[in-house]
Amino acid sequence: MIIFIGGGGTDAGGIVWDGHRFKRVPGWNPEALLEVTSALKVIGAAAHLKTPGLAEAAAKSVSEFVTKEIGAHAKEGNVVVFG
């Protein structure tokens, strides 16, 4: 499965073929998707910080949140594309 994450969100689900059967995929809460998108922007901005340790500290908790949220929708072997 390929998941595209952009600047907006949708509560619309979809249907994917898992190799054996069609399977319904629930939608993603639009507010949660916007929060993940914002968190990814924070990680990107943190990469530009020059103060030693500041970028790592800023990105650590945010990346834990992003990993948890994406993990709720993507499974091993999926591709997630951020736009």
Secondary structure, DSSP 4 states (H G I P E B T S, - for coil): -EEEE-S------EEEE-SSSEEEE----HHHHHHHHHHHHHHHHHTT--STTHHHHHHHHHHHHHHHHHHTT--TT-EEEE-
